Amino acid sequence: QVQFVESGGDLVQPGGSLRLSCVTSGFTFSSNFMDWYRQAPGKQREFVAGISAGGDPIYADDVKDRFTISRDNAKGTLYLQMNNLKPEDTAAYYCHTTLGFQGNWGQGTQVTVSS
């Protein structure tokens, strides 16, 4: 059974930092492209960052230079380091991968950026 457990979301002031984690199980993590999405209230879920099995990252334009995605294949864990957070980063953040033709999602972790 594929499982994702996200953590690390919190309330943080603008300019602050957070590190999100996604612990996975039930599939071969080291072979899969992994990514983070986010969904703000009243908005569609959007891509944030992704990382290939070999560690090559890609980012959405509005998080480039502020967020860093990484992975620990030995631990089956995906990370998202978020720096210089802005109020518009407020959202639920989700870990995701596609297995076969099936998208797999975690339960999400809430990030709120507010003074």
C-alpha positions in Angstrom: 0.0 0.0 0.0 1.4 3.3 -1.1 1.6 5.8 1.8 2.8 9.4 2.2 3.1 11.2 5.5 3.8 14.9 5.2 4.9 17.1 8.0 6.6 20.4 8.8 3.9 22.8 8.0 3.3 25.7 10.5 2.4 29.3 10.9 5.4 31.5 10.0 6.0 35.2 9.6 6.9 36.7 6.1 10.5 36.2 5.4 10.7 33.0 7.5 11.6 29.5 6.6 10.2 26.0 6.9 11.2 22.5 5.9 8.6 20.1 4.8 9.1 16.3 4.8 7.3 13.5 3.1 8.0 10.0 4.4 6.9 7.4 1.9 6.4 3.6 1.8 4.8 0.9 -0.4 6.7 1.6 -3.6 10.3 1.9 -4.9 10.9 5.5 -4.0 14.4 5.7 -5.5 13.0 4.9 -9.0 10.3 7.6 -9.0 10.0 11.2 -10.0 8.6 13.0 -6.9 7.0 16.4 -6.6 5.3 18.9 -4.3 2.1 20.6 -5.1 0.1 23.2 -3.1 -3.5 24.3 -2.9 -4.6 27.6 -1.5 -8.3 28.1 -0.4 -10.5 28.7 -3.5 -7.7 27.9 -5.9 -6.6 24.9 -8.0 -3.8 22.7 -6.9 -0.6 23.8 -8.5 2.9 22.4 -9.1 5.6 23.7 -6.8 8.7 21.6 -7.4 9.8 18.2 -8.7 12.9 16.0 -8.5 14.0 13.2 -10.7 15.1 9.8 -9.5 18.7 11.0 -10.1 18.2 14.2 -8.2 17.6 16.8 -10.9 15.2 19.5 -9.7 12.6 21.7 -11.4 10.7 24.6 -9.9 7.7 26.7 -10.6 8.8 30.2 -11.5 7.4 31.9 -8.4 9.4 29.7 -6.0 12.6 29.4 -7.9 15.5 30.8 -5.8 13.5 30.5 -2.6 12.6 26.8 -2.4 14.8 23.8 -2.6 13.6 20.2 -3.2 15.7 17.3 -2.2 15.4 13.6 -1.6 16.9 10.9 0.6 16.5 7.6 -1.3 17.8 5.5 1.5 15.1 6.9 3.8 12.4 7.1 1.2 11.8 10.7 2.1 11.2 13.9 0.1 11.9 17.4 1.4 11.1 20.9 0.5 13.2 23.7 2.1 11.2 27.0 1.9 13.0 30.3 2.5 11.9 33.9 2.3 8.3 32.8 2.6 5.6 35.2 1.4 1.9 35.4 2.3 1.1 34.1 -1.1 2.8 30.8 -0.2 0.0 30.1 2.2 -1.5 26.8 1.2 -1.8 23.1 2.0 1.3 21.4 0.5 1.1 17.9 -0.9 3.6 15.2 -1.8 2.9 13.4 -5.0 4.1 10.7 -7.5 2.6 8.8 -10.4 2.7 5.0 -10.4 1.6 3.5 -13.6 -1.2 5.9 -14.6 -2.3 6.6 -11.0 -1.5 9.7 -9.2 -0.7 9.2 -5.5 -1.1 12.0 -2.9 -0.4 12.6 0.7 -2.8 14.1 3.2 -1.1 17.5 3.0 0.5 19.8 5.5 -0.6 23.4 6.1 1.7 26.3 5.6 0.5 29.7 6.7 2.6 32.8 6.2 1.2 35.8 8.1 2.4 38.5 10.5 
